[in-house]
Amino acid sequence: MIKHVVLWRVRGTSADERREHAETVRSALHGLRGKIPGMSSLEVGLGAGGDEQLADVCVISTHDDWEALKAYQVHPAHVEAARVIAEARIERRVLDFEVE
């Protein structure tokens, strides 16, 4: 099983603006549920806010294997979600690892 972890910081000059963009990202990610073969779980969390060092949004998804993760990355539903997220984000960090 492969875990895919992504953290984003989103645009906005106020906490309200950042929260609005974070909600947009969350909605785009929730739209992936049940649409991508080989993706067995998807969790989305929003940061509590306040600290500029923290991420605003985190997604943790699990995939059957490395090939399933590659298929997820090019799946049309993911490509569309990534387009929406790119408009809202200012920073992105990714970590993919195999669970033993």
Residue, then its C-alpha position, 0 to 999 in steps of 0.5 A: m500500500i502507498k500513502h500519498v500525503v500533500l500539504w498546501r498553503v493557500r492564498g489570502t491576506s486574511a484568515d477568512e480568505r485563506r479559509e475560503h480557499a482551503e474550503t475550495v481545496r477540500s471540496a475539490l478533493h472530496g469530489l475524488r471519492g469513489k472515482i479513482p480505481g486503486m485509491s482505497s482511502l482519502e482523508v482531508g483536513l484543514g489547519a486550525g489557522g493562526d500560525e504562518q508556519l502551518a499548512d492550511v490543507c492536508v490530504i492523505s490518500t492510500h493507493d493499492d501500489w505505485e502503479a495505482l498512484k501513477a494512475y491517480q495522478v493522471h486520472p481526469a478527476h484528479v487533473e481537474a481537482a489539481r487545476v482548481i487547487a493550483e488556483a488557490r494555493i501558494e505552496r505545496r509539499v508532497l511525500d509518497f511512501e510505501v507502508e510495510 
